[in-house]
C-alpha cells in the first residue's frame, strides 16, 4: 500500500506514522509523482492535484477546515475524507487571546508609539473580567477559547449549529439564528467558523451595527465570513473598539487593500494554526496515526467530514 504524505513532517512525525502502518510504502512530498498511485494521502494538497488519482481511497487532512475538498467534483464519492479536528484548540485559542488582550490593553498603540519614540499615555483600557464574550463556532477551537476567557472572568456565550446542553466551557449557548440578539450584549465577538455557504459574508454592516458600541471583533475562522468593507467602516466610524484578523479574503491580502490602513485593526497572516506550535503538529500526527490503524483494521475512521456541511460528522 502506498501512502503519500504531502504535509510538513518532522523526523518524529515520520516515525509515528510509519509505526502505525508497518510494511507500507511511505512517500513524502507534494509533487505529482509522490501522489500518483497512492491509496492514502495524509496532508493537504491543492484540490486540483487530486484529479486523476484513481487509486485514492482515503484523504486525511492536516487541517480542521475541509471546505475546499467538499466541493462537487474534487473527490470521488467513494473516497473517505477526514480532518484534524482536535489538534488546533490550544494554538488558535492562545493566539486569539493574545490578539484580544493586545486590543483591550492597547498594546498595539504602545508598540506604534515605541517605533516613533513617543512616551504617550493612551488612556483607559478594558478587561475580560465581567465581559461578555460571544464565540461563534463552538467546536474544539471555540471551546478552548471559551475556557481561557472564563478563567479570566468572562461570561461566555457559545454559538453552534444545533441546540443542546450547555457545555462546561460556556455559560449560555445558542445557534446562528440567536446571534443578532446576543450581539447587543457582547463586549467581544470571536468567530472560528469554517467556510460554508451559510457562513459566507455572515458578518456584514447590519451585524456590526448590532454589536455593542466599543466591542471587539476577532476572526480566526475563514476570511470570506466577513464583508471586509463593512468591517473597515465600522472601525473607521468608531462603532467598534477594535478588531483582529488572522484570515482575510483573499489571501495573501493585496498590498493595496484598504484594510492595511484601518485604525484599531490587527492582522496576522493566517499563522495561528499549521505547525507554528509544536504541540499542534504532535496532535496532527497522532490523529493521522490512529486513523491509519483504524483504516488498516477496517474500522471506522475518526473525524470523518460531512461533505454536505463541511463539518466533522457527529457520532
N, C-alpha and C positions, 0 to 999 in steps of 0.2 A: 504494500500500500504506500502510495506517495503522499506525503504531507508537505504542502508548501507553506512557508512561514514568511510572509512579506513584512510583518511588523518589526519594529525595533526590538532587538533581543540582546541581552547580556549573556555572558557565558553561563551564569547560574540559571537563566531562563531556559537556555537550550537543554541544560541538564534536567530540569524539572519536566519539560515537555517530552524529551526522549525517554525518560524513565517511565512515563505514562504509556508509551507505545513501543515496547521493545521489538526490534526487528523491522520497524517501519523505516521507509526511506524519507529522511527529512531534507528538504531543500530550502535554503534561506535566500531571500532576495525578492525584488519586485519585478524583475524582468520577465518577459513573456515566456522564455524557456523554463524558468523556475515554476511558473504556474501551469504550464501545459502538462496535461496528464495527471494532475493532482486530483485525488479523491476527496481530500480535505484541505481547506485553506484556513490558516489561523492568522488573522490580522486583516486590517482594512486595506483594500486596493481600490483603485479607480473603478467605478462600476462599469466603465467602458471595457475594461480588460477582462471582464467576466464573460463576455460574448464568445461563444465558440468553445468554452471549456466543457466539453461533453462528458468528461469523467467526473466532474464535480458532484458530490453528494451532500456536502455539508460545508457551510461557511461560518466560522467563528470570528466575530468581530472583536477587535481590541477596544472598541468604543462602546459606550452605553447607547448613544444615538444610532439609530438604524434607518432613518427615513430615506437616505439616498439609495438604499438597497431594497426598499419596499415598492418602488415604482414598477408598474407593469413592464414586463419585458427584460428586466435586469437579471433576475434569477428564474430558472425553470421551476415550475410548481413543486416538483419532487425534491428540490434542493432544500435541506434544512438550514435555517438561519437562526443563529444565536448571538447574543451580545454579552457585554461585560458589566451588566448591571451589578452593583455591589462593590465595584472597585474604586469608585470615584468620590464617594461621600466625604472622606477625610480631606482630600486635596481641594475640592471645589468649595466645601463649606468654610475651610480656613481662608481660602482666597477671598471669598465673599465677605467674610468677617473683617479681613484686613482692609478691603475697599470701603466697607461701611464705616469702620472706625476712622479711617482717613478723612471721609466726608464729615462725619459728626464732629471730629476734633479739629477739622480744618488743617490737617497736616499737609495737604497738597498746597494750600496757600502759603504756609510757612516755608515749604520747600522752594516755592517760587520766590519768596522774599529772600531766602538764603542765596539763591543764584544771583539775585540783584543786589546783594549786600545790604539788605534792608532789615533793620531791627524794628519790627512793627507788630503791634497787638491787633489781632483780627477779631476780637470781641467774643461774644458768648458762643458756647458750644452746647451740644445736646448729648444725651446718654441713652443707652439701651435699658437702663433701669426704669421700669414703668412704661416703656414704649410699647406700642402695638405693632407687631411685625406680621405682615401677610406674606406667606410663602406660596407661590403659585407653581404647582408641580411638586406634590408632597410624596415623592418616591424616596429612594435611598439618599440622594443628594439633599433633597428638601428636608428630610427628617434629620439628617446630620446637622444642617444649618439651624434647624429649629432647636435642637439640643443645645447648641452653643448659645443661641440667643436667650433661651430660657435660663441657662446658667448665669447669664449676666442680668437677669431680672426682667426680661421682656415677656409680654403676653403674646403668644404665638397662635396665629390662625392659619391653618393649612387648607390649601385648595387642591382637590384631586378630581379624577373623572367620575368616580362613583361615591355615593354616600355610604357611610359605615360608622363604626365606633370610632371615638376619638382616641388616637394612639398616645402613648406617654410622651411623645416629643412635641405635642401640641396642646393648647388649651381649648381650642374650638376647631371645627372642621366644616368645610363647605365644598361646593362644586363651582365650576366656572359660572354657572347662572347666578350664584350668590355673590360673585366678585364685586359687582357695582356697589352693593350695599355695604361691603366691608371696606371699600376704598376710603370712604369718608372718615373712618376710624384709624386708618393706617398711618403710622409715622414712617414706616418702611414697607415698600413692596419689593419683594425679591422674586424673580422669575427664573425657573430652571426647567422650562417646558421643552419637550422635543419638538422637532419640526413636523407639523401635520397640517392638513388643510384647515382644521378647526382653529389652530393657533396662529396661522399666518396673519400678520397685521392686527393681532388682537389688541395691542396697546396703541391706541390712536388718540387723537386730540380729545375725544369725549371721555375716555378713561383717565387720561392725565388730568383733565379738569375736574374729574370726580374725586381725585385724591386730595387729601388734606393739604392746605397751603403749607409749604415748607417741608413736605415729605421728601424722602429719598427713594430713588428707584434704582434697582440693581437688575442686570440681565446677564446670566451666565448660561443660558439655555441655547436658543437659536436667534441669530440676528434678525431673521425675517419675521419674528414675532412682534417687532417694533416698527411703527411708522416713524422713521428717524426724523423727518421734517417736523412732525408733531412734538416729538421729544425735545428737539432743539428749540422749538417755540416756547414750550412750557418752561424750559430752563432760562432762555433769554428774557422772557417776560417776568421771570421771578416767581412763577407759581410753585415750582418745585424748588426744594432747597439744594438739590444736587442729584447726580446720577453717576453710575459706574457701569461700564460695559466691558465684558470680556469677549463679546461676539458682536459682529456688525453684518450688514448686508449691503454690498458684497464684502468678501474677504479675499485678499487684503483690502483695507479701506483705502480708496484712491487718495492720492496726495492733495487733490483739490476738493475733497469733501468738506462741506461747512462744519461737520462735526468736530474737526480738529480745533476749531476756534470758539466752540460753545463754552460759555462760562460755567463753572461748577460741574464740569463733566470729566470724569476719569476714565481712561481707556487702557486696556491691556490687550495684546494681540492674540487672543484665543489660546492662552497658555496656562489656564488654571488646571487643565487636566493633562492628558497624554502621559509622558514618562518624566515629567518635571519633578515629581515627588517619587522617590524610590519605592515607598510603600505601595503606591498605586500600582506600579508595574509588578510588584510581588503578587498582588491580588489578581491582576490580569492573567499572569502566567498560571496561577493556581486554578483559576476558573477554567482556563483552556485545558489544563492537565486533567482536571476532574472530568470535564466533558469528553476528553479523549478516552478515558477509562470507560465512561458510560457508552460511548459510541462503539468501542471495540467489544463490549459485553452485550450489545444490543439493547441497552437500557435507555429510558427516556433522558433527553438532554436537559440541562439546566438553562435558564434564561432564553427559552425559545421565544422568538419575536412573532407577534401577530402582525402579518403584513398589511392587514386592513387598517390598523390603527397606528403602527409603528412602535407600539409599546411592548414590553415583555408580557407574555401571556400570563394570566392569573392561573394559579394551580387549583 
